[in-house]
């Protein structure tokens, strides 16, 4: 009888502890989180974002223009017009600063590119107001290509990362390269990124 009561006491004690933890004590929460916003799926945007540069003003224009992707896909024309207006404002605000930070031999080219970008942004504004989806997409792609070209002018002269000495005997790609690939379905061109994977890229 005593052993039975002892077992009952143990069970009661265990249940009491469980109830206390559930109702009286605040449990520690361990949450798995993902980055906010939509995942970047555009390969050209991924390549632009992967450039080892620190020109934040030009990248701000780039990212603001890339925001129009979801807006035009969802037909959110008023928000699209507002975002393009912001892009125009950023271009006007940062143009002089961006050109000033460029190497001397790139300044003239950049000035011409900024004039073309202004025309692109003006066209984007018109297309957003007239709801011309496909013209908007084509012009935006053209503008982003120009911005990507400007960003490449800010690449460091020397490779910005160190590779462990244990891989000194392996070939590496210190930059980017275009590779033509022949397949049974036709030819294709790939861009291999040696900035972020110098050893893997060289093997391609």
C-alpha positions as CSV (number, residue, x, y, z in Angstrom):
1,X,0.0,0.0,0.0
2,X,2.9,2.4,0.9
3,X,4.6,1.6,-2.4
4,X,1.4,2.3,-4.3
5,X,1.0,5.7,-2.6
6,X,4.7,6.4,-3.3
7,X,4.1,5.8,-7.0
8,X,1.0,8.0,-6.9
9,X,3.0,10.8,-5.3
10,X,5.6,10.5,-8.0
11,X,3.0,10.7,-10.7
12,X,1.3,13.6,-9.0
13,X,4.6,15.4,-8.8
14,X,5.4,14.9,-12.5
15,X,2.0,16.1,-13.5
16,X,2.3,19.2,-11.3
17,X,5.6,20.1,-12.9
18,X,4.2,19.7,-16.4
19,X,1.1,21.8,-15.6
20,X,3.3,24.4,-14.0
21,X,5.5,24.7,-17.1
22,X,2.6,24.9,-19.5
23,X,0.4,27.4,-17.6
24,X,2.6,29.4,-15.3
25,X,6.0,29.6,-16.9
26,X,6.6,31.3,-20.3
27,X,8.3,28.8,-22.6
28,X,11.3,29.8,-24.6
29,X,10.4,30.2,-28.2
30,X,12.8,29.1,-30.9
31,X,11.7,30.5,-34.2
32,X,13.0,29.8,-37.7
33,X,12.9,32.9,-39.8
34,X,13.4,33.6,-43.5
35,X,14.6,36.9,-45.0
36,X,11.8,39.4,-45.6
37,X,10.6,40.2,-49.1
38,X,10.3,38.1,-52.2
39,X,13.2,35.8,-53.2
40,X,15.2,37.2,-56.1
41,X,14.8,34.9,-59.1
42,X,16.0,37.1,-62.0
43,X,19.5,35.8,-62.9
44,X,20.6,39.2,-64.1
45,X,19.5,40.8,-60.8
46,X,21.4,38.0,-58.9
47,X,24.6,38.8,-60.9
48,X,24.2,42.6,-60.3
49,X,23.7,42.0,-56.6
50,X,26.8,39.7,-56.4
51,X,29.2,42.3,-57.8
52,X,31.8,43.1,-55.1
53,X,31.3,46.9,-55.2
54,X,30.4,49.5,-52.6
55,X,28.6,52.1,-54.7
56,X,25.4,52.3,-52.5
57,X,23.8,55.1,-54.4
58,X,23.8,53.3,-57.8
59,X,22.7,50.1,-56.1
60,X,19.8,52.0,-54.5
61,X,18.6,53.1,-58.0
62,X,19.0,49.6,-59.2
63,X,17.0,48.1,-56.3
64,X,14.2,50.6,-56.6
65,X,13.8,49.9,-60.3
66,X,13.8,46.2,-59.6
67,X,10.9,46.7,-57.2
68,X,8.7,47.5,-60.3
69,X,8.9,43.8,-61.3
70,X,6.1,42.6,-58.9
71,X,4.1,45.8,-59.5
72,X,3.9,45.5,-63.2
73,X,3.2,41.8,-62.9
74,X,0.3,42.5,-60.6
75,X,-1.0,45.5,-62.7
76,X,-0.6,47.9,-59.9
77,X,-0.2,50.9,-62.1
78,X,-0.6,53.8,-59.6
79,X,2.1,52.2,-57.4
80,X,4.2,51.6,-60.4
81,X,4.0,55.3,-61.5
82,X,5.0,56.3,-58.0
83,X,8.0,54.0,-57.9
84,X,9.2,55.2,-61.3
85,X,8.9,58.8,-60.0
86,X,11.1,57.8,-57.1
87,X,13.7,56.3,-59.5
88,X,13.8,59.5,-61.5
89,X,14.3,61.5,-58.2
90,X,17.2,59.2,-57.1
91,X,18.8,59.4,-60.5
92,X,18.8,63.2,-60.4
93,X,20.0,63.2,-56.8
94,X,22.9,60.8,-57.1
95,X,24.1,61.3,-60.7
96,X,26.9,63.9,-59.9
97,X,28.1,61.9,-56.9
98,X,28.3,58.6,-58.8
99,X,30.1,60.2,-61.8
100,X,32.6,61.9,-59.4
101,X,33.6,58.6,-57.9
102,X,34.3,57.0,-61.3
103,X,37.8,56.6,-62.8
104,X,38.6,59.5,-65.1
105,X,38.5,57.4,-68.3
106,X,34.9,56.3,-67.4
107,X,33.4,59.7,-66.6
108,X,32.4,60.7,-70.2
109,X,30.9,57.3,-70.9
110,X,28.9,57.5,-67.6
111,X,27.6,60.9,-68.5
112,X,26.2,59.6,-71.7
113,X,24.8,56.5,-70.0
114,X,23.0,58.8,-67.4
115,X,21.4,60.8,-70.2
116,X,20.1,57.5,-71.7
117,X,18.9,56.4,-68.3
118,X,16.9,59.6,-67.9
119,X,15.3,58.9,-71.3
120,X,14.5,55.3,-70.2
121,X,13.0,56.5,-66.9
122,X,10.9,59.1,-68.8
123,X,9.6,56.4,-71.1
124,X,8.9,54.1,-68.1
125,X,6.8,56.9,-66.6
126,X,4.8,57.2,-69.8
127,X,4.3,53.5,-70.1
128,X,3.1,53.2,-66.5
129,X,0.6,55.9,-67.1
130,X,-0.7,54.4,-70.3
131,X,-0.5,50.8,-68.9
132,X,1.8,49.5,-71.6
133,X,3.1,46.4,-69.9
134,X,5.4,44.9,-72.4
135,X,6.9,48.2,-73.5
136,X,7.5,48.9,-69.8
137,X,9.2,45.5,-69.2
138,X,11.5,45.9,-72.3
139,X,12.6,49.4,-71.3
140,X,13.2,48.5,-67.7
141,X,15.4,45.6,-68.8
142,X,17.4,48.0,-71.0
143,X,17.8,50.5,-68.1
144,X,18.9,47.8,-65.7
145,X,21.5,46.6,-68.2
146,X,22.9,50.1,-68.3
147,X,22.9,50.3,-64.5
148,X,24.7,47.0,-64.4
149,X,27.3,48.3,-66.8
150,X,27.9,51.4,-64.6
151,X,28.3,49.2,-61.6
152,X,31.0,47.2,-63.3
153,X,33.1,50.4,-63.5
154,X,33.3,50.3,-59.7
155,X,34.9,46.8,-59.6
156,X,38.2,46.8,-57.7
157,X,41.4,46.5,-59.8
158,X,42.6,43.5,-57.8
159,X,40.6,40.4,-56.9
160,X,38.8,41.4,-53.7
161,X,38.9,38.1,-51.8
162,X,41.6,35.8,-50.6
163,X,41.7,32.1,-51.5
164,X,43.2,29.7,-48.9
165,X,46.8,28.7,-49.7
166,X,45.9,25.1,-49.7
167,X,44.3,25.7,-53.1
168,X,47.2,27.5,-54.6
169,X,47.9,24.7,-57.1
170,X,44.3,24.9,-58.5
171,X,43.2,27.0,-61.5
172,X,40.9,29.9,-60.7
173,X,38.7,32.5,-62.5
174,X,39.3,35.9,-60.9
175,X,36.3,37.7,-62.4
176,X,33.5,36.7,-64.8
177,X,33.4,35.0,-68.2
178,X,30.9,34.1,-70.8
179,X,30.9,30.5,-71.9
180,X,29.3,29.1,-75.0
181,X,27.7,25.7,-74.5
182,X,26.6,23.4,-77.2
183,X,23.7,21.0,-76.4
184,X,21.5,18.6,-78.4
185,X,18.8,21.3,-78.1
186,X,20.9,24.1,-79.5
187,X,23.6,26.5,-78.3
188,X,23.4,28.5,-75.1
189,X,25.5,31.1,-73.3
190,X,26.2,31.1,-69.6
191,X,27.9,33.6,-67.4
192,X,30.2,32.0,-64.8
193,X,30.9,34.1,-61.7
194,X,34.5,33.9,-60.5
195,X,33.9,36.6,-58.0
196,X,31.9,34.4,-55.8
197,X,33.1,30.9,-56.8
198,X,36.6,31.3,-58.4
199,X,37.6,27.7,-58.2
200,X,34.3,26.2,-59.3
201,X,33.9,28.7,-62.1
202,X,37.3,27.9,-63.6
203,X,36.3,24.2,-64.0
204,X,33.5,25.3,-66.3
